[in-house]
Amino acid sequence: MLGKIAGAMIGEKLAGRNRGVRGTLMGAGIAAVARRGFGPLALALGAGWAAKKMWEKRQDRRHPHYPSSASPASRSGA
C-alpha cells in the first residue's frame, strides 16, 4: 500500500502540469518497476561493491602503502 501511495506521489511530480491519467500511469509504472526491479538491482549493486573491495585488496597487496613516518629521515648535517 505504501508503494502505491509513493508511486502516485512520484507520478504526480513527474507528470508536472499534465496531471491526471498520465501521472497515474507513470506512478503505477514506477511502483511496478520498483517492486520487481529492486531485488536484481540490489544484487547487482552488492556484487559491484564486493568486486570493488576485492580489487582494492588485490591492489594493496601488490603495491603496499607505507606511512610517511616509515620513510628514512634525510641527513641534513652530513
ZINOR-V704590 format. One line per field, one symbol per residue. ss: DSSP state (~ for helix, > for strand, _ for the rest). A space follows every 10 residues. Layout:
BEGIN
ss=???
END
This chain:
BEGIN
ss=_~~~~~~~~~ ~~~~~_____ ~~~~~~~~~~ ~~~~~~~~~~ ~~~~~~~~~~ ~~~~~~~~~~ ~~_____~~~ ________
END
